[in-house]
Amino acid sequence: MNSQLIFRNIGRFLLLVLLQVLVFNNIYLGGYINPCIYVLFIAMLPTTTGRIPMMLIAFATGLCVDVSTNILGFHTFACTAVAFLRGIWLDKIIIRDNDDGVETPSIFSVAYQQFLIYLFLLLFAFNIIYYTLLVFSFREFFSVLFTALLSTIVTWLLAILYQTLLLRKMKNSSAQ
């Protein structure tokens, strides 16, 4: 992994975690929707990252958010589970159909539809795990499902917006 890629990922980590802690943790749309944009950091980590380092990075990312929200363990567990699932879904959805080496999964580096499906599945898995831990009751199954689905859709749209605006700008500036 080259140093430019490392610095880009550190910058992405700082930006997304700070956005989560300072902005998105204070947003509850309709009492149900809480976007978790920082999960995009885990989704966009380089494909060459091994499973154990991936899970350790996800653990640390979730822990950073947990410490700032005083809900210890929920984000950490959900992020670690998503990191585990990421390897499986990355292979099945993105890597399988790409002959070119994909360094960092994004809207611009792989087929648009493949990335959107991959991202939606990761976000939905995160939200299902997170809200199940938060509620911890099967009586609230449909409420958890509804909240997770709404939060996933809003986070997914914000992630697409982030990628379209920020990554396109970075892509255009590096091409010049």
N, C-alpha and C positions, 0 to 999 in steps of 0.2 A: 504494500500500500504506500503510495507516494505521499509526501508531506502536504501537498496541496489538497489532496483528498481528506487527509486527517484534519487539517484546519477548516475545511468546508463543513465537515461533519461536526466538529466542535462548535462552529458558528451556528449551524442548524440546531444543535442541541440547546445552546444558550437561548437562541431566539424563540424556539418553540416552547421550551420549559418556562421561560419568562412570560411569554404570551399566555400560557396556561395559568400560571400562578397569579399574575397581575390582572389579567383581563377575563379569561374564560371561566375561571373558578368563581367569579362573581356574577355569572350570567346563568339564570335559570329561566328559560323561556316557558311561560305557561306553567311553571312549577314542575315540569317534567324534563325539559331538554337542557342538558349541560354538555356543551361541546368539549371534547378531549382531544384537542388538536396536536398535542405533543406525541401522540401515538404515531403520527406521521414520521417522526424521527426514526422510530424502530423499523417502520415499513421501508424507509429509504436508506437504511444502512447498506454498505457495499455487499454485494453477493459473495465476495470472497471471505467474509467474516465467518469464522467457524461457529458451530452450534454453542459450545460452552462460552466463548467470548460474547456471542450474541445474547445469551441469556444473562450473563453478568452485566452487560451494558444495559439491558432492559431492566434488570433488577435495580441497578443504580438510578436509572431514569425514573422509575416508579417511586423509589425511595425519596428522591428529590421532591417530587410532587407531594408525596405523603407527608413529609416533614413540614412542608409549607402549609398543608391543609389540616394538620392535626388528626388525620384519619390514617393512622399507621397500619400499613399492610395491604389495604385494598388495591391501591394503584400498583404497588409493588408486585403483588400476586398476579393481577390481571396482565401487567406488562410482561412478566416472566412467562406466563402461559402463552401470550401472543407471540413472544419471541420463539417459543417452541413450535407453534403452529406456522409461523412465518417460513421456516425452512421447508416444511412440507408443501405449503401452498405456493411458495416461490418456485419450487421444482415442478410442480404440477401445472401451474398456470402460466408462468412467465418463461422460465428457463427451457422447458420442454419444447416450446415452439420457436425459440430463437437460436439460430445458428451462430449469430454474432455474440461475442462476449458482452454481457450486460454488467457494467461496473456498479451502477447505482440505479435501482428501479425508480422510474419516474414516468410521468406522462410523456416526456419527450424522448426517453431512452428505449421504451418498448412500445408495443402496439397499445394504442389508447384504450381499447376495450379490455384488454388483458390487465392493464394496470388498474383500471376502475373496478373490475371484479375482484382482483387481489386485494386492493385497498378496502373495498366494502366488506369483504369477508373478515379481514383483520380487525377492522373497526367494530363490526358486529360482534365478533368473538370477544373483543375487549369489553364492550358494553354489557353483554350478557353476563360475563364473569363478574365485572365490577358491580353491577346493580344486584346480582344475585347475592354477592357477599354483603352488600350494603343493607338489603332488606332481610336476607337470611330467613325466608319463610316461603314455603311452597303455596301457601294460601294466596300469596300475592303474585303468582306465576304470570298471569296475564298483564298485570300492572308492570312487572319487570320487563316482560316482552315488549310491551307498548313503549315504555320509557327507553329501553335499549334501542328499539327500532328508530324512534324519533331522534334520539341523540346521535345514532349512527348516521342517519341521513343528513342532519345538520353538520356534523363533523366532516362527513364525506364531501359535502358541498364547499365547506370552508377549506378543506385540504385541496380540492380542485382549484379553488380561487387562489390559494397560496401558491400552488405550483404554476398556475397560468401567469399570475402577475410577477412573482418573484423569480421563478426559474427562467421565464422567458426573458426577463430583464438581464439576468446573469448570463444567459446563453447569448443574447445579442451583444452584450458588452465584451464577452470573451472572443467573439467572432471578429470584432473590429481591431 
